[in-house]
Structure formats: C-alpha cells, structure tokens
Amino acid sequence: MRTRSALVALRRGVYRSQMTASRLKREGYGTRWHVEPFFSGLKRMMGSTLASRTNITMTNETAFKVLACAIQRQALHPPLKWFQLNHCLL
C-alpha cells in the first residue's frame, strides 16, 4: 500500500521536478505568443481552410498564402526609415 504523499508524487508526474524556470526558458517555453498574432492575421486575411487535397499541394498553397500575407502586410505597413523616425522625434 502506498502512502498518500507517494500517490500525490505520482499524480504530479515524473518530470515535474525538471520544470524549473531556467530550463523552461532555455527550452523556449512561453514563446508561442510571439507567433500567435501572425497566424491569427493570416487566417483572418487568407481564410482558415485549404482547397488542396494532397500534402505537396497543401504545402505549396500554405507557402503562397504566407507569402501573400507577408507582402500585403509590408504594403500596408511599410517599415519606417531612419530619417522618418528621426524626423518624428524632433
């Protein structure tokens, strides 16, 4: 018969002790929120479905959607040039 503390330790998992802040940061945990806005905008602008059926054409369609979305974002929001930014600060 196992004690209550042994059962609680089993429920928490074997890898629970390895989930330290430094290890999670080193492994990149918590960085998903950096890309979520891009995917949200991509699905909003290009639709969330693919018309292709085979893996290769789905990959191609996805690549073209990402490229088109990046070009459209670049056209709508061009990066500031240094002199434009400097002029705004003066």
Contacts in CASP RR format, 6 or more apart in sequence:
PFRMAT RR
TARGET T0000
AUTHOR 0000-0000-0000
METHOD contacts of the structure
MODEL  1
MRTRSALVALRRGVYRSQMTASRLKREGYGTRWHVEPFFSGLKRMMGSTL
ASRTNITMTNETAFKVLACAIQRQALHPPLKWFQLNHCLL
2 10 0 8 1.000
24 30 0 8 1.000
41 69 0 8 1.000
42 65 0 8 1.000
42 66 0 8 1.000
42 69 0 8 1.000
45 69 0 8 1.000
45 72 0 8 1.000
46 65 0 8 1.000
46 68 0 8 1.000
46 69 0 8 1.000
47 65 0 8 1.000
50 58 0 8 1.000
50 61 0 8 1.000
50 62 0 8 1.000
51 61 0 8 1.000
52 58 0 8 1.000
52 60 0 8 1.000
52 61 0 8 1.000
END
